[in-house]
């Protein structure tokens, strides 16, 4: 296991051994911190003796519902994660917003007037000729970009390997294909070396590395579902298949895949503030719905510790009443409602819900 390190000016340095990082913190040579991705790292207090770094690659395997991410150097696998993408949630909310908008427009029209005198909104512009990324797909890619930027702040990343999908005919049919070029352009703003490879090559590298992927139950929170594809993609920056000598071909380069921290990351499913609801309230008085602020100094998405009698739980704030705070698990299933005086804030909301675990699976190395 390797712990990321930051220089005193917040620039990333090469990760170090966990024992060395603990010793630095104990001796006052570094301070301990946590990134928004849930990664523990240390920040040096004094200027280091050297700022040399080694190549580090990030592999991103994008999907429609899940994305696998991994950080790899030539000698170590530094971090792995599965991103639970908000595709379904955003799609449902966009459909709901359109339905609410149609209902409001229908209610404000006086149908007793002739058609040419009704309060129809006039056409202002043609909004059907824009080549923009749909909101649901954009939300997927923005979550990937958010996680990548957090990694970039604590790890000296030199290359990004991104899996692309190619298909014949209309390129707009696949949610994975739509927006992948937009994402590649975003990544090029942060790292000069951005590579993209097709899915068949990812599978080829994965087999050579000896990584066994689970092809069923894609929602399982284990590295074998999606994160291993990220590892294979990141390893592509260090090894290649080609001519070794005048009479043979094979793998060139050297990379070692090791056990690494594994995390599952998703967005906080917080409902935004809605001024107009699906059904208009009687008397024109609108009830409060959505938003992130509670009445007790907490925000939805804050990580807290709550106590109720002999029961103590840790979770995320998901709602409130006049005297209570609702606390939920990572899947946003409510664990209970607790008195506001028995809820202790652990960490402010970052917009991400991170559940971390450590894998001890043994991998093979390829030379």
C-alpha angles and dihedrals in degrees: 000000000000128000119215117241131207126200119235090263090056095254116136122257130187115291117254138204116288092237091054092048091052090050092050091052092046092050093046095247092119141017126230122240142165125224124219087256089063093253118146113224139163130229119213118237097203133039111276122240091241137014099200116137136191128227113281123183133198120211119204121190104187123202142165099259103009137029127198119216129183137172116213138178125186092267106027144034101229105186143350132194144173115217116209101213123218095225098122095041094051092045092052092047093050090052090048091049091052091050092050091048093052090049093052093048091049093051096052096054116097102219093190090074123080115267096254091056100046122112096255115156110245121234108266101177142345105266096178099078102066120113096213130145111261114250096246093051092041090054089054093052093043091056089053090049092049092053091046093052091051089053091047091058095060106024125056096236115190102173141026123204113197126187115229132194122222124194138167125250123009109019093200096074098082123068088206094055096044108086099010092114089047089054093048090054089051092052092050088063090066106030126033095207106066114161129183128197134178126254097253090060091050089056090047093054092044092056092049090051091052094240114154113212123204106229097185131062092028091186094066111120096232132111092244094071103059113334094072089062087055089053091051091049093050091049088058087075091064106034134041138181116238148097113339099174140348091281107032145046129204145118120331124196135033131264134158123205113207137175111283141175113282127204138180113217130190138159120263104260093225118159112231121233112282119200094182118043130200093263118037114240121242115258093019093274110137120207120224114265130171130352131119103253121096129194094249105062094268131111128219107262095034113137109234144168114232130190130199114172108304091345119098122176137173119217147118128294109250104166147336146221130201094284105008141066124215116225122196138188124243090278089055092248109147115251093190147294115274135191112267089235092058098052116096122196114233102169136359119244117274095181090255132094110210124188111184131196134164125240123211098189115141116231133191127239128232123217 
